[in-house]
Amino acid sequence: MAFVSSGYNPDKPMENRLSDLGPRKYDEFYPEVIKNNKGKWLYHEILEPGVLVHVSETGDEVFTVRAGGCRLMSTTHIREICEIAEKHCDGHVRFTTRNNIEFMVDAKEKVEPLKKDLESRKFNGGSMKFPVGGTGAGITNIVHTQGWIHCHTPATDASGPVKAAMDVLFDDFKSMRLPAHLRVSLACCLNMCGAVHCSDIAILGYHRKPPLLDHEYLDKMCEIPLAIAACPTAAIKPSKVDFKGKELKSVAVKDDRCMYCGNCYTMCPSMPLADTEGDGIVLMAGGKVSNRISIPKFSKVVVAFIPNEAPRWPKTTAIIKNMVEAYSNGANKYERLGEWAERIGWERFFEACELDFTHHLIDDFRDPAYLTWRQTSQFKFSK
């Protein structure tokens, strides 16, 4: 009833409505051709890598040019994107969920000048600012998390491995030679604010050591009950420790219960998790969100651990490139990477991708074996 007492009339919900709170309504930013044809689109086609056309039942067409972007942008880079949008697209631009930039025009003759402008812009080092591509049966931009720049619990960087991986996969961003589209993602720790649980190829930052305990400052910097409550596996308990002859209130960690998630560090800065030798990368494969041809699938671990090798992560990128080439050579048309692996058998997948199969990858029955791998606990080594 508080709304009624403040003057809100449920019979006239728009009366005296305050409309300047929060972001503006999304449809105010539609290009005219989108606004005029909302709900009337008949079909779309990919004309060439990075260029799409949507056709309306009214006969109107909208042409989209997709360019690769980056998740972390400078203000000058954003201003340049806005300048391009003003020049070619009447000030309209949109971003995809995978950090691509899409410029939309309402006539085919506007596409080529826009493409030429985008591909002519280069960074001082010579790399392309706005490469056109990322559509259809190829590799689009890698969606990723914060990494070492913004996050406090990463086991690897985000922008670094993504840049290095996209450099080796760049030809497949610019073309559509693969059997189906291939999604790559990165999450810099097990908390996974990236989409690594359901991507064709996934890069996951992984901690291998429990948190360090700074007993000297822990009870001064942390609410100990909060740190204990933050642990999802009940690995932390209160403890009294002797430090320089003085008894301090602190905590103890049961190592075999710890899942290295970093939740405790979120609550308590005196429980840091980052470690140069312990942190690194796990590679996963075979996941997808799509319901097409087969049901959605979770990614599966295919490389148990790779050390961080900043700044170019050569081993990680070489394995990813190998996996893409094996998939390209072996899969049928329209077959996603996980569907290909299931068709030939995961044993053959490891062989085709030149990956070692180790005991670390065998189902341990914490998850039913019929939900993973070969739908049986009897994984056969082919050699």
Number of C-alpha atoms within 10 A of each C-alpha: 6 7 9 9 8 8 10 16 13 10 7 9 9 11 11 10 9 7 10 8 6 6 7 10 9 7 9 9 14 14 18 13 15 20 12 13 17 10 10 14 17 11 10 14 12 14 12 16 20 24 24 18 21 17 17 20 12 11 10 16 20 20 24 22 24 27 27 24 22 20 17 11 9 9 9 9 14 11 11 13 20 15 13 19 20 13 13 17 18 13 16 19 20 15 14 12 11 19 19 24 21 21 24 27 24 19 12 12 10 14 18 12 10 20 19 11 13 20 14 12 15 13 9 8 6 8 10 15 20 22 23 26 26 27 26 23 20 24 26 27 27 29 23 28 23 22 22 16 12 11 14 16 25 29 30 29 27 29 22 16 26 22 19 18 23 19 13 15 19 19 14 22 26 21 19 20 15 23 21 20 20 23 25 26 24 32 28 31 30 19 16 17 14 23 23 29 26 23 26 26 29 30 33 31 27 28 29 18 16 23 21 14 18 14 19 17 14 19 16 13 12 17 12 22 13 13 21 22 16 19 21 14 13 13 18 22 16 14 12 12 16 12 11 8 7 8 10 18 17 21 21 15 18 12 13 8 14 19 17 22 24 26 19 24 21 16 20 21 17 21 22 18 25 23 15 11 11 16 22 24 28 21 23 26 26 26 25 26 15 12 9 11 10 12 10 15 21 19 22 22 21 23 21 17 20 16 18 23 15 12 11 16 19 15 13 22 21 12 17 22 17 15 21 20 14 18 24 17 12 17 20 16 12 15 21 26 30 25 21 20 23 16 14 13 15 20 19 15 22 18 14 18 18 13 15 11 16 10 8 12 14 15 18 11 9 6 9 12 16 12 12 16 21 16 12 12 15 11 14 10 9 8 5
